[in-house]
Amino acid sequence: MTEALVMAGGGGTRMRASGVDVPKPLVRVSGRPLIEWNVRALRKAGIDDVRVSVSAGQTSIREWIDAAGLPAVVETTPLGNIGAAGLRAGSCERLLVVFADNLTDLDLRALLAAHEGALTLAAHEHVLRLDYGRLEIEGGRVRAYSEKPEIRSVVSSGLYVLGPQAMQIVKDIGRCGASQMVREVLDAGGRVGAFRHEAAWVDVNDASKLEEAEAVAAAIG
């Protein structure tokens, strides 16, 4: 059995600093709250058991969850950005975790089908252009000079499929971040897979990302 958990318990500090005064999961993109776009994507992937993690004091988000008829996973104490997944240990064989402030048109069925072992991460290539000239130095001498080069790295897309072992590890930790979860699963000998993709993806941290989020929302449909 597969469950999905939408993480909506973050503070949204950067979004508020950019002039948006509603909780980040409720920021509207193309007429719908970010959290609703995530739920729509999960439903399109055939996942019926969708739950939302929320902090105890987030009344407006809790009101939206209740109005949508979704079960809430309430963090009575802060559990970090992935700790609420531990509250679902023993409830399912696979738990797909997504974050309410991320939007993607990734094929979630394919991500789930690729999962095996303890944990699977969706991953994509991120390109960062440096604002400065990059030097390669050896023995106090410049060997090469690159003007504002592009640095390419494979990064986490913020979508995780947890098996029973990973869920139990997160439960045992309690307050847990995603990077700690991965380290602990690896230390325990668990298999951590990477699902590489080239789907549209955006982390909606502040108002400057809303236009890009609208394009991704259009792809979700």
C-alpha positions as CSV (number, residue, x, y, z in Angstrom):
1,M,0.0,0.0,0.0
2,T,1.2,3.5,-0.9
3,E,0.6,6.7,1.1
4,A,1.6,10.2,0.2
5,L,2.5,12.9,2.7
6,V,2.5,16.5,1.7
7,M,4.8,18.5,4.0
8,A,3.2,21.9,4.8
9,G,4.6,22.7,8.2
10,G,7.5,25.0,7.3
11,G,7.8,28.6,8.5
12,G,7.9,30.3,5.1
13,T,10.3,33.0,6.3
14,R,11.7,33.9,2.9
15,M,8.2,34.1,1.3
16,R,7.0,36.6,4.0
17,A,10.2,38.6,3.5
18,S,9.4,38.9,-0.2
19,G,6.1,40.6,0.6
20,V,3.7,37.6,0.6
21,D,1.7,37.6,3.9
22,V,0.0,34.2,3.7
23,P,1.5,30.8,4.7
24,K,3.6,29.5,1.8
25,P,1.4,26.4,1.1
26,L,-1.6,28.7,0.6
27,V,0.1,31.1,-1.8
28,R,-1.9,31.0,-5.0
29,V,-0.5,29.9,-8.4
30,S,-2.8,30.1,-11.3
31,G,-5.8,30.5,-9.0
32,R,-5.0,27.5,-6.7
33,P,-2.9,27.2,-3.5
34,L,0.5,25.6,-3.9
35,I,-0.7,22.7,-1.7
36,E,-3.6,22.0,-3.9
37,W,-1.4,21.7,-7.0
38,N,0.6,19.0,-5.1
39,V,-2.5,17.2,-4.1
40,R,-3.8,17.3,-7.7
41,A,-0.5,15.8,-9.0
42,L,-0.7,13.0,-6.4
43,R,-4.3,12.2,-7.4
44,K,-3.3,12.1,-11.1
45,A,-0.7,9.6,-10.2
46,G,-3.4,7.3,-8.7
47,I,-2.5,7.9,-5.1
48,D,-5.8,8.0,-3.1
49,D,-4.3,8.0,0.5
50,V,-3.0,11.6,0.7
51,R,-2.2,13.2,4.1
52,V,-0.8,16.6,5.0
53,S,1.8,17.3,7.7
54,V,1.1,20.6,9.6
55,S,2.5,22.2,12.7
56,A,0.0,22.5,15.6
57,G,-0.2,26.3,15.4
58,Q,-0.9,26.6,11.7
59,T,-4.6,27.2,11.9
60,S,-5.1,28.6,8.4
61,I,-3.4,25.6,6.7
62,R,-5.3,23.2,9.0
63,E,-8.6,24.9,7.9
64,W,-7.7,24.3,4.3
65,I,-6.8,20.6,5.0
66,D,-10.1,20.1,6.8
67,A,-12.1,21.8,4.0
68,A,-10.3,19.6,1.4
69,G,-11.3,16.5,3.4
70,L,-7.7,15.3,3.9
71,P,-6.3,13.7,7.0
72,A,-3.8,15.9,8.9
73,V,-0.6,14.6,10.4
74,V,-0.1,17.1,13.2
75,E,3.4,17.9,14.6
76,T,2.8,18.7,18.2
77,T,6.5,19.5,18.5
78,P,8.7,20.6,15.6
79,L,10.0,17.5,13.8
80,G,12.3,19.0,11.1
81,N,11.6,18.9,7.4
82,I,11.1,15.1,7.1
83,G,10.4,14.0,10.7
84,A,6.7,13.7,10.2
85,A,7.3,10.8,7.9
86,G,8.3,8.8,11.0
87,L,4.8,9.2,12.3
88,R,3.6,7.0,9.4
89,A,6.0,4.1,10.3
90,G,4.0,0.9,10.2
91,S,1.1,2.3,8.3
92,C,2.2,1.5,4.7
93,E,4.8,-0.2,2.6
94,R,5.7,2.9,0.7
95,L,5.5,6.6,1.7
96,L,5.9,9.2,-1.0
97,V,6.9,12.5,0.6
98,V,6.5,15.8,-1.3
99,F,6.8,19.4,-0.1
100,A,4.0,21.9,-0.5
101,D,6.3,24.7,-1.8
102,N,7.8,22.6,-4.6
103,L,6.0,22.1,-7.9
104,T,7.0,19.5,-10.6
105,D,5.4,17.7,-13.5
106,L,7.5,14.7,-12.7
107,D,5.9,11.3,-13.5
108,L,5.2,10.2,-10.0
109,R,4.1,6.7,-11.1
110,A,7.5,6.2,-12.6
111,L,9.2,7.4,-9.4
112,L,7.2,4.9,-7.4
113,A,7.9,2.1,-9.9
114,A,11.6,2.7,-9.6
115,H,11.6,2.5,-5.9
116,E,13.3,-0.4,-4.2
117,G,15.2,-0.9,-1.0
118,A,15.0,1.6,1.9
119,L,14.8,5.0,0.2
120,T,14.6,6.6,-3.2
121,L,15.3,10.2,-4.0
122,A,14.1,12.1,-7.1
123,A,17.2,14.0,-8.5
124,H,17.9,16.5,-11.2
125,E,20.8,18.5,-12.6
126,H,21.1,22.0,-11.3
127,V,23.2,24.6,-13.2
128,L,24.7,27.5,-11.3
129,R,26.5,30.2,-13.1
130,L,29.3,31.8,-11.1
131,D,29.5,35.6,-11.0
132,Y,33.3,35.6,-11.0
133,G,36.2,34.2,-12.9
134,R,37.2,30.8,-11.8
135,L,40.8,30.1,-11.3
136,E,42.7,26.8,-11.3
137,I,45.8,27.2,-9.2
138,E,48.6,24.8,-8.7
139,G,51.8,25.6,-6.7
140,G,50.9,29.3,-6.5
141,R,50.5,29.6,-10.2
142,V,47.4,30.1,-12.3
143,R,46.9,27.2,-14.7
144,A,43.6,28.1,-16.1
145,Y,41.0,31.0,-16.0
146,S,37.3,30.5,-16.8
147,E,35.1,33.5,-17.0
148,K,31.8,33.0,-15.1
149,P,31.6,29.3,-15.7
150,E,28.6,27.1,-15.2
151,I,28.8,24.6,-12.4
152,R,26.6,21.5,-12.8
153,S,25.5,19.4,-9.8
154,V,23.0,16.6,-9.3
155,V,20.7,17.8,-6.5
156,S,17.7,16.4,-4.6
157,S,14.3,17.4,-6.1
158,G,12.6,17.1,-2.6
159,L,10.6,14.0,-3.5
160,Y,11.3,10.9,-1.4
161,V,9.9,7.4,-1.4
162,L,10.4,5.8,2.0
163,G,10.2,2.1,2.6
164,P,9.6,0.6,6.1
165,Q,13.3,0.7,7.1
166,A,13.6,4.4,6.3
167,M,10.3,5.3,8.0
168,Q,11.4,3.5,11.1
169,I,14.8,5.2,11.1
170,V,13.1,8.6,10.9
171,K,10.7,7.6,13.7
172,D,13.6,6.6,15.9
173,I,15.4,9.9,15.3
174,G,12.3,12.1,15.9
175,R,13.3,15.6,14.8
176,C,15.0,14.9,11.5
177,G,16.1,16.6,8.3
178,A,16.3,15.0,4.9
179,S,20.1,15.0,4.8
180,Q,20.2,13.3,8.2
181,M,17.7,10.7,7.1
182,V,19.8,9.8,4.1
183,R,23.0,9.5,6.2
184,E,21.3,7.3,8.8
185,V,19.8,5.0,6.2
186,L,23.2,4.7,4.5
187,D,24.9,4.0,7.9
188,A,22.3,1.3,8.6
189,G,23.2,-0.4,5.3
190,G,20.0,0.5,3.6
191,R,19.8,1.0,-0.2
192,V,19.3,4.6,-1.3
193,G,18.3,4.9,-4.9
194,A,18.4,8.0,-7.1
195,F,15.6,8.6,-9.7
196,R,17.2,11.0,-12.3
197,H,14.7,13.1,-14.2
198,E,14.5,16.2,-16.5
199,A,11.0,17.2,-15.5
200,A,10.0,20.8,-14.8
201,W,10.7,21.6,-11.2
202,V,10.6,24.8,-9.1
203,D,11.2,25.5,-5.4
204,V,8.8,28.3,-4.6
205,N,10.7,30.0,-1.8
206,D,9.7,33.6,-2.6
207,A,7.5,35.8,-4.8
208,S,10.1,35.9,-7.6
209,K,9.4,32.2,-8.3
210,L,5.7,32.5,-8.8
211,E,5.8,33.1,-12.5
212,E,8.0,30.0,-13.0
213,A,5.5,28.1,-10.8
214,E,2.7,29.0,-13.0
215,A,4.4,27.4,-16.0
216,V,4.8,24.2,-14.0
217,A,1.2,24.3,-12.7
218,A,0.1,24.5,-16.4
219,A,2.0,21.3,-17.1
220,I,0.4,19.5,-14.1
221,G,-3.1,20.6,-15.4
